[in-house]
Amino acid sequence: MSLAPTLTITLADCRDARDASDVVSLLDAYARDPMGGGEPLAEAVKARLPGDLAANPFAFSLIARIDDEAVGLANCFMGYSTFAAAPLVNIHDLAVRPEARGKGVGKALLAAIEAEALKRGACKVTLEVLSGNPARRLYAREGYGDYQLDPETGHALFWQKRLT
């Protein structure tokens, strides 16, 4: 008789060698995916990332593991909503290894992010997603959607200006 796989979600401690390695490995896999840009992380980024995340009091990462194997990652950052005068959580990266997709990992990560956001007093959770990303269906099912104040002014767009 085979046992069903066990999915766990834990807060990463980037000072811990295993967690740090899993965060880097999962983020690198995401970066290599077309939805992450299709390019591996630079070696300098891999070396610096765990320490930078550990030192940032506004950052937290969640690792999803199936039977103790790291298969999913969420990197989140605390921000502040001036209109609500309350903290918010932004999901900066949400990634699930291809072989673990369709197994509830993304949904479990979103639920864990929401629980952590509530613990931290957040009024909302935000994320950005490419218009062609199939994960949009999951996000919509979990209550995420376009942001707008008034339909006449349109919906929010996420823009960037690279400095380096």
Secondary structure, 3 states (H helix, E strand, C coil): CCCCCCEEEEECCCCCHHHHHHHHHHHHHHHHCHHHCCCCCCHHHHHHHHHHHHHCCCEEEEEEEECCEEEEEEEEEEEEECCCCEEEEEEEEEEECHHHCCCCHHHHHHHHHHHHHHHCCCCCEEECCCCCCCCHHHHHHCCCCCCCCCHHHCCCCCCCCCCC
